[in-house]
Amino acid sequence: MSLDCPVCGVLADYIEIWNPQTWNEGATAQLFPEAVMHLVSVNAPPSQRLGERPEELLQCPRCGMSYLYRWWMPGGSDDVMHTYFHESIRRIGSSLAGGPADEGQS
């Protein structure tokens, strides 16, 4: 983790948020930190938005750190009549993703 990176240095190793599929009046959404919106997709066309694929590899445009974005809807008895979308971002490191920070290394 590059704490001095102005783009992703503020992100934790793992962040998970969840929001209901159906909103009640007065409900507020859980959002990722603003820094997540500056990460760029490695494996999706630019026309796709975050959340249109269940898994997506993201990368910091400044330092090359890689993150895995996931969304899912868990099922089971805990969510009867209440469906929630879960989303997470996990830092996986630039060496695992073969990003720009790995160029020139053997």
Buried (B, 14 or more C-beta within 10 A) or exposed (E): EBEEBEBBBEBEEEBEBBBBEEEEEEEEEEEBBEBBEBBEBBEBEEEEEBEEBEEBBBBBEBBBBBBBBBBEEEEEEEEEEEEBBBBBBBBBBBEEBEBBBBEEEE
